[in-house]
Amino acid sequence: MKAFIYKLFFSLKENLFNLLRSFVAGFGILFLVIFFALYISIRESVTAYIGGSLLDNLASDEIKIVHRNSKSLDFIKTADSPAITPALAAQIRRMPHFSEINALSRVGFNVRIRGELLGKRSEVYLPVCGMDRSALRGKVENWRGFVGKDPVPVIVPSFAVDILNNYLAMNSIPAIASKEFVGFPVELRFVTGKRNMESFRSYKFDGEIHGFTNLVNFTGIILPSSYLESLAARYRKETGRSAGFEYVVIYAKVKDTDMLPEIEKNLRAMGLKVESQKDIVEKTKQTMAVIDAVFMAILAVFFIVSVISIFNSYLTLVYIRSQKFSLKRVLGFSKIQILFFFLVEAAFIGAFYGGAGFYLGNVIIKYANDFIAKWIPFLTSVSLSPNGGDVLILSIMLSSSICAASAFVPAIFASNINLFKAIRR
């Protein structure tokens, strides 16, 4: 009995050391799998971000209309950020080809928003975007109430909730759900022109938080377009000057998709630029091609380094375990059997690191989301999602295959070890 226990102990000890050496040999594959898991999550998140912002995920019967020289959607009026004039927007609205039109607007006022929290009043400058109520249908609760009224309804980007809760946490106050902020009173102040000049005007209005959304990739507040338009009209009436009310972008739904080529031609003749589903898809493909190229280059580096590392490590293992392989040959094991068991061991190690790399990648993704929400709030809409079971299976298969393939040549050496030289050693 004592002999059996000693034999079992030394057998386990030897196999444990061999297994540990094998784990060390395949350690490099862990980093490849982690980066692979991160790549899958980042790719899906960027794709969703590009195609999932407000109305940019166009249906086959929708088009996006901007000024011909517009390079981006700028909600702060500058000299090099052209937009669609109200007169031109009115022409578009009168076109009989559209069943629905939604627009995002801007106005040439500096806007401050003031609020009070925990007895402290603060005031900040924020850009303002005007939005048609119909654009919010089904996307924001109580969208019907988003009209120019008193108090003015204000929609805020969702990341603002995280900022407010971080502030509350600093004061040892529990986090508050976004719906609890609905109805929170604020004061809006619109200012334009220079002081002591005839063009100077300052308007104050009461407002309240109407809701939160990520529909627009925008770091300011959203107000009803009708409200901004009425404010611009008031300023013109008082001063005879323009308040710079313009439409940054117009989204239109076409009644008959067969008319799309003709509609696009007419809009371009009006000095406008048109994007359809085809354009958005092409833009997304171009962006993803760049992202894929960069990540594939990095993955290729990890792959080459991992393969070389595993290959060299398993060559060392073959040398260390040469007597064991030789004894197996003496005991009647064939070359194919030794080759098979060696590759199975490598594949098992690879499968283990595939699963470990997948879970570590998801942990990194979680902390990356926390980091983005805390330190880069304007990128909150680019949310990294943990990978699912399909990526886990793919990671295990990828890692197992690479380990086995990298160990194939060392496995051949192991199955062809010179018996007499190995035993003499």
C-alpha positions as CSV (number, residue, x, y, z in Angstrom):
1,M,0.0,0.0,0.0
2,K,2.8,2.3,0.9
3,A,4.6,1.6,-2.4
4,F,1.4,2.4,-4.3
5,I,1.0,5.7,-2.5
6,Y,4.7,6.6,-3.2
7,K,4.2,5.7,-6.9
8,L,1.0,7.7,-7.1
9,F,2.7,10.7,-5.4
10,F,5.7,10.7,-7.7
11,S,3.5,10.2,-10.8
12,L,1.3,13.2,-9.8
13,K,4.3,15.2,-9.0
14,E,5.9,14.5,-12.4
15,N,2.7,15.1,-14.3
16,L,2.0,18.3,-12.4
17,F,5.5,19.7,-13.2
18,N,5.0,18.8,-16.9
19,L,1.6,20.4,-16.9
20,L,2.9,23.6,-15.3
21,R,5.7,23.7,-17.9
22,S,3.0,23.3,-20.7
23,F,1.0,26.1,-19.2
24,V,4.1,28.3,-19.2
25,A,4.8,27.3,-22.8
26,G,1.4,28.4,-24.0
27,F,1.1,31.6,-21.8
28,G,1.7,33.9,-24.8
29,I,-1.6,32.9,-26.4
30,L,-3.5,34.6,-23.5
31,F,-2.7,38.1,-24.7
32,L,-3.7,37.3,-28.3
33,V,-7.1,36.0,-27.1
34,I,-7.7,39.1,-24.8
35,F,-6.9,41.4,-27.7
36,F,-9.2,39.4,-30.0
37,A,-12.1,39.7,-27.5
38,L,-11.5,43.4,-27.2
39,Y,-11.4,43.8,-31.0
40,I,-14.8,42.0,-31.4
41,S,-16.4,44.2,-28.8
42,I,-14.9,47.4,-30.1
43,R,-15.8,46.6,-33.7
44,E,-19.5,45.9,-32.8
45,S,-19.7,49.0,-30.6
46,V,-18.2,51.3,-33.3
47,T,-20.5,49.8,-35.9
48,A,-23.5,50.5,-33.7
49,Y,-22.2,54.0,-32.9
50,I,-21.7,54.9,-36.6
51,G,-25.0,53.4,-37.8
52,G,-27.1,53.9,-34.7
53,S,-27.2,57.6,-33.9
54,L,-30.3,59.6,-34.5
55,L,-31.8,58.8,-37.9
56,D,-28.4,58.1,-39.4
57,N,-29.4,54.4,-39.4
58,L,-31.5,55.3,-42.4
59,A,-34.2,53.1,-43.8
60,S,-34.4,52.4,-47.5
61,D,-37.0,55.2,-47.9
62,E,-35.2,57.9,-45.8
63,I,-32.6,60.5,-46.8
64,K,-30.4,62.9,-45.0
65,I,-30.2,66.5,-46.3
66,V,-27.5,69.0,-45.4
67,H,-25.9,72.1,-46.9
68,R,-23.7,71.3,-49.9
69,N,-20.5,72.5,-48.2
70,S,-21.3,71.0,-44.8
71,K,-18.5,68.8,-43.5
72,S,-20.1,67.8,-40.1
73,L,-23.2,68.5,-38.0
74,D,-22.2,71.7,-36.3
75,F,-24.7,73.1,-33.8
76,I,-22.6,76.1,-32.9
77,K,-22.8,78.7,-35.7
78,T,-19.4,79.7,-37.1
79,A,-18.2,81.2,-40.4
80,D,-17.2,77.9,-41.9
81,S,-20.2,75.8,-40.8
82,P,-22.9,76.5,-43.4
83,A,-26.5,75.3,-42.8
84,I,-29.9,75.2,-44.5
85,T,-31.8,78.5,-44.3
86,P,-35.4,78.6,-43.1
87,A,-36.6,79.6,-46.6
88,L,-34.8,76.6,-48.2
89,A,-36.2,74.3,-45.5
90,A,-39.7,75.6,-46.2
91,Q,-39.2,74.7,-49.9
92,I,-38.2,71.2,-48.9
93,R,-41.2,70.8,-46.6
94,R,-43.5,71.8,-49.5
95,M,-42.1,69.1,-51.8
96,P,-44.9,66.5,-52.4
97,H,-42.5,63.6,-52.4
98,F,-42.0,63.3,-48.6
99,S,-44.4,61.7,-46.2
100,E,-42.5,62.8,-43.1
101,I,-39.8,65.5,-42.4
102,N,-37.8,66.0,-39.2
103,A,-35.1,68.6,-38.8
104,L,-32.4,69.6,-36.3
105,S,-31.8,73.3,-36.0
106,R,-29.5,75.9,-34.3
107,V,-29.6,79.5,-33.3
108,G,-26.9,82.2,-33.0
109,F,-27.3,82.8,-29.3
110,N,-24.8,82.0,-26.5
111,V,-26.8,79.9,-24.0
112,R,-26.3,79.4,-20.3
113,I,-28.2,77.0,-18.2
114,R,-28.5,77.5,-14.4
115,G,-29.6,75.0,-11.8
116,E,-29.4,74.4,-8.1
117,L,-28.4,71.1,-6.5
118,L,-27.7,70.5,-2.8
119,G,-28.1,74.2,-2.1
120,K,-25.4,75.2,-4.6
121,R,-26.3,77.1,-7.8
122,S,-24.1,76.7,-10.9
123,E,-24.3,78.1,-14.4
124,V,-22.6,76.7,-17.5
125,Y,-22.4,77.6,-21.2
126,L,-23.9,74.8,-23.4
127,P,-24.6,74.5,-27.1
128,V,-28.2,74.2,-28.1
129,C,-29.9,72.0,-30.7
130,G,-33.4,72.4,-31.8
131,M,-35.4,69.3,-32.7
132,D,-38.9,68.6,-34.2
133,R,-41.2,66.9,-31.8
134,S,-42.1,64.2,-34.3
135,A,-38.4,63.0,-34.4
136,L,-38.8,61.9,-30.8
137,R,-41.9,59.7,-31.4
138,G,-41.4,56.4,-29.7
139,K,-37.9,57.3,-28.7
140,V,-38.5,59.5,-25.6
141,E,-41.2,59.2,-23.0
142,N,-43.9,61.9,-23.1
143,W,-42.6,63.1,-26.5
144,R,-45.9,64.8,-27.2
145,G,-45.1,67.3,-24.5
146,F,-41.9,68.4,-26.2
147,V,-43.3,71.8,-27.5
148,G,-42.5,75.4,-27.0
149,K,-44.2,76.2,-23.7
150,D,-43.6,77.6,-20.3
151,P,-41.5,76.1,-18.7
152,V,-39.4,75.2,-21.7
153,P,-38.9,71.4,-22.0
154,V,-35.2,70.5,-22.0
155,I,-33.8,67.2,-23.2
156,V,-30.3,66.3,-21.9
157,P,-27.7,63.7,-23.1
158,S,-27.8,60.6,-21.0
159,F,-24.2,60.9,-19.8
160,A,-25.3,63.9,-17.7
161,V,-27.0,61.5,-15.3
162,D,-23.6,59.9,-14.6
163,I,-22.0,63.3,-14.0
164,L,-24.7,64.3,-11.6
165,N,-24.5,61.0,-9.8
166,N,-20.7,61.3,-9.5
167,Y,-21.3,64.7,-7.9
168,L,-23.8,63.2,-5.5
169,A,-21.5,60.4,-4.6
170,M,-18.8,62.9,-3.7
171,N,-21.3,64.3,-1.1
172,S,-22.2,60.7,0.2
173,I,-25.6,60.8,-1.5
174,P,-27.0,57.7,-3.2
175,A,-27.3,57.7,-7.0
176,I,-30.6,58.9,-8.5
177,A,-32.3,57.2,-11.5
178,S,-32.6,59.4,-14.6
179,K,-36.4,59.5,-14.3
180,E,-36.1,61.1,-10.9
181,F,-34.5,64.1,-12.6
182,V,-37.5,64.7,-14.9
183,G,-39.2,67.9,-13.9
184,F,-36.0,69.3,-12.4
185,P,-36.2,73.1,-12.7
186,V,-33.5,75.1,-14.6
187,E,-33.1,78.6,-15.9
188,L,-32.1,79.3,-19.5
189,R,-30.4,82.5,-20.5
190,F,-30.0,83.4,-24.2
191,V,-27.5,86.2,-25.0
192,T,-26.4,87.7,-28.4
193,G,-24.5,90.8,-29.5
194,K,-22.1,93.0,-27.5
195,R,-23.1,95.0,-24.5
196,N,-24.0,98.6,-25.0
197,M,-24.8,97.8,-28.6
198,E,-28.2,98.0,-30.2
199,S,-27.9,94.4,-31.3
200,F,-27.4,93.2,-27.7
201,R,-30.2,91.1,-26.2
202,S,-30.5,88.8,-23.2
203,Y,-33.5,86.6,-22.6
204,K,-34.3,84.5,-19.5
205,F,-36.7,81.6,-19.5
206,D,-37.7,79.0,-17.0
207,G,-37.2,75.5,-18.1
208,E,-37.4,71.9,-16.8
209,I,-35.7,68.6,-17.6
210,H,-38.1,66.8,-19.9
211,G,-36.0,63.6,-20.4
212,F,-32.6,62.1,-21.3
213,T,-31.5,60.6,-24.6
214,N,-28.5,59.4,-26.7
215,L,-30.4,60.0,-29.9
216,V,-28.0,62.8,-31.0
217,N,-24.2,62.6,-30.8
218,F,-24.3,66.0,-29.1
219,T,-22.9,67.4,-25.8
220,G,-25.4,70.2,-25.4
221,I,-29.1,70.4,-24.6
222,I,-32.0,69.8,-26.9
223,L,-35.0,72.3,-27.1
224,P,-38.0,72.3,-29.4
225,S,-37.2,73.8,-32.8
226,S,-40.5,75.8,-32.7
227,Y,-39.3,77.5,-29.5
228,L,-35.9,78.5,-31.0
229,E,-37.7,79.7,-34.2
230,S,-40.1,81.9,-32.1
231,L,-37.2,83.3,-30.1
232,A,-35.4,84.2,-33.4
233,A,-38.5,85.8,-34.7
234,R,-38.8,87.9,-31.5
235,Y,-35.2,89.1,-31.8
236,R,-35.7,90.1,-35.4
237,K,-38.9,92.0,-34.5
238,E,-37.0,93.9,-31.8
239,T,-33.8,94.7,-33.6
240,G,-34.4,94.1,-37.3
241,R,-31.5,91.7,-37.3
242,S,-31.2,88.0,-37.9
243,A,-30.7,85.7,-34.9
244,G,-29.0,83.1,-37.1
245,F,-31.8,80.5,-36.9
246,E,-30.9,77.7,-39.4
247,Y,-31.4,74.0,-40.0
248,V,-28.2,71.9,-39.6
249,V,-29.8,68.7,-41.0
250,I,-33.1,67.6,-42.4
251,Y,-34.3,63.9,-42.4
252,A,-37.0,63.1,-44.9
253,K,-39.0,59.9,-45.6
254,V,-39.8,59.4,-49.3
255,K,-43.2,58.2,-50.4
256,D,-42.0,56.4,-53.4
257,T,-38.5,55.0,-53.4
258,D,-38.5,54.8,-57.2
259,M,-38.4,58.6,-57.2
260,L,-35.2,58.7,-55.1
261,P,-32.8,59.5,-58.0
262,E,-35.0,62.4,-59.2
263,I,-35.5,63.7,-55.7
264,E,-31.7,63.7,-55.0
265,K,-31.1,65.4,-58.3
266,N,-33.6,68.2,-57.5
267,L,-32.2,68.7,-54.0
268,R,-28.6,68.9,-55.3
269,A,-29.8,71.5,-57.8
270,M,-30.9,73.6,-54.7
271,G,-27.4,73.6,-53.4
272,L,-27.9,70.7,-51.0
273,K,-26.1,67.4,-50.3
274,V,-28.1,64.2,-49.9
275,E,-27.2,61.0,-48.2
276,S,-29.3,57.8,-48.5
277,Q,-29.0,54.3,-47.0
278,K,-26.5,53.4,-49.7
279,D,-24.2,56.4,-48.7
280,I,-24.4,55.6,-45.0
281,V,-23.5,51.9,-45.7
282,E,-20.6,52.9,-47.9
283,K,-19.3,55.4,-45.2
284,T,-19.6,52.7,-42.5
285,K,-17.8,50.2,-44.7
286,Q,-14.9,52.6,-45.3
287,T,-14.6,53.4,-41.6
288,M,-14.8,49.7,-40.6
289,A,-12.2,48.9,-43.2
290,V,-9.7,51.2,-41.6
291,I,-10.5,49.9,-38.1
292,D,-10.2,46.3,-39.3
293,A,-6.9,47.0,-41.0
294,V,-5.4,48.5,-37.8
295,F,-6.7,45.8,-35.5
296,M,-5.7,43.0,-37.9
297,A,-2.2,44.4,-38.1
298,I,-1.9,44.4,-34.3
299,L,-3.5,40.9,-34.1
300,A,-0.9,39.7,-36.7
301,V,1.9,40.9,-34.5
302,F,0.4,39.1,-31.5
303,F,-0.1,36.0,-33.6
304,I,3.5,35.9,-34.9
305,V,4.9,36.5,-31.4
306,S,2.6,33.9,-29.8
307,V,3.4,31.2,-32.4
308,I,7.2,31.8,-32.1
309,S,7.0,31.8,-28.3
310,I,4.9,28.6,-28.2
311,F,7.1,26.9,-30.8
312,N,10.3,27.6,-28.9
313,S,8.8,26.7,-25.5
314,Y,7.5,23.4,-26.7
315,L,10.9,22.6,-28.3
316,T,12.4,23.1,-24.8
317,L,9.7,20.9,-23.3
318,V,10.6,18.1,-25.8
319,Y,14.2,18.3,-24.7
320,I,13.2,18.2,-21.0
321,R,10.8,15.3,-21.4
322,S,12.8,13.4,-24.0
323,Q,13.4,10.4,-21.6
324,K,9.7,10.1,-21.0
325,F,8.9,10.0,-24.7
326,S,11.7,7.5,-25.2
327,L,10.4,5.3,-22.5
328,K,6.9,5.4,-24.0
329,R,8.4,4.1,-27.3
330,V,10.1,1.3,-25.4
331,L,6.7,0.4,-23.8
332,G,5.1,0.1,-27.2
333,F,3.7,3.6,-27.9
334,S,3.7,4.4,-31.6
335,K,4.9,7.7,-33.1
336,I,1.3,8.5,-34.0
337,Q,0.2,8.0,-30.4
338,I,3.0,10.2,-29.0
339,L,2.2,12.8,-31.6
340,F,-1.5,12.7,-30.8
341,F,-1.1,13.0,-27.0
342,F,1.4,15.8,-27.4
343,L,-1.0,17.8,-29.7
344,V,-4.0,17.0,-27.4
345,E,-2.1,18.4,-24.5
346,A,-1.2,21.6,-26.4
347,A,-4.8,22.0,-27.6
348,F,-6.1,21.6,-24.0
349,I,-3.7,24.3,-22.8
350,G,-4.8,26.5,-25.7
351,A,-8.5,25.9,-24.8
352,F,-7.8,26.9,-21.2
353,Y,-6.1,30.1,-22.2
354,G,-8.9,30.8,-24.8
355,G,-11.5,30.7,-22.0
356,A,-9.3,32.7,-19.6
357,G,-8.5,35.3,-22.3
358,F,-12.2,35.7,-23.1
359,Y,-13.2,36.4,-19.5
360,L,-10.3,38.7,-18.9
361,G,-11.2,40.6,-22.0
362,N,-14.8,41.0,-20.7
363,V,-13.4,42.3,-17.4
364,I,-11.3,44.9,-19.2
365,I,-14.4,45.9,-21.3
366,K,-16.3,46.5,-18.1
367,Y,-13.6,48.7,-16.6
368,A,-13.2,50.4,-19.9
369,N,-16.9,51.4,-19.8
370,D,-16.6,52.6,-16.3
371,F,-13.5,54.7,-17.3
372,I,-15.4,56.2,-20.3
373,A,-18.4,57.1,-18.2
374,K,-16.3,58.7,-15.5
375,W,-13.6,60.5,-17.5
376,I,-14.8,60.8,-21.1
377,P,-18.6,61.5,-20.8
378,F,-19.0,62.7,-24.4
379,L,-18.1,59.2,-25.5
380,T,-20.7,57.5,-23.3
381,S,-22.7,56.6,-26.4
382,V,-19.8,54.4,-27.6
383,S,-20.6,51.7,-25.1
384,L,-18.5,48.5,-25.2
385,S,-20.6,45.4,-24.7
386,P,-19.3,42.2,-23.1
387,N,-18.9,39.4,-25.6
388,G,-21.3,36.5,-25.5
389,G,-21.1,32.7,-25.7
390,D,-20.4,32.7,-29.4
391,V,-17.2,34.7,-29.0
392,L,-16.2,32.4,-26.1
393,I,-16.5,29.3,-28.3
394,L,-14.6,31.1,-31.1
395,S,-11.9,32.2,-28.6
396,I,-11.4,28.6,-27.3
397,M,-11.3,27.2,-30.8
398,L,-8.9,29.8,-32.1
399,S,-6.6,29.5,-29.1
400,S,-6.7,25.7,-29.1
401,S,-5.9,25.6,-32.9
402,I,-3.0,28.0,-32.7
403,C,-1.4,26.2,-29.7
404,A,-1.8,22.8,-31.4
405,A,-0.5,24.1,-34.8
406,S,2.5,25.8,-33.1
407,A,3.3,22.6,-31.2
408,F,3.0,20.4,-34.3
409,V,6.7,20.5,-35.3
410,P,7.9,20.0,-31.7
411,A,5.5,17.1,-31.5
412,I,7.1,15.5,-34.6
413,F,10.5,15.9,-32.9
414,A,9.1,14.2,-29.7
415,S,7.8,11.2,-31.7
416,N,11.1,10.8,-33.5
417,I,13.5,11.1,-30.6
418,N,16.6,8.8,-30.8
419,L,15.8,6.2,-28.2
420,F,19.4,5.2,-27.3
421,K,20.8,8.7,-27.2
422,A,17.9,9.9,-25.0
423,I,18.2,6.9,-22.6
424,R,22.0,7.4,-22.3
425,R,21.4,11.0,-21.5
